[in-house]
Amino acid sequence: MIQTCIDSGKGDELQMEAANITKNVWPEQHRSVPWVIINGVSLKSFQAQMYDLPRYLCD
């Protein structure tokens, strides 16, 4: 399945879509990878949450 995605060009399409979303985040541009975006909002303060996303999202 992964190889099919790569060979069909779908992988490139999905990567470009993700890049465009990341490039256009608001209000702060990403500074590293991965960069957490929650509800379409990008804040440096969210980045510490990436280490415990299940707790942050579910509590």
Order of alpha helices (4+ residues) and beta strands (2+ residues): alpha-alpha-beta-beta-alpha
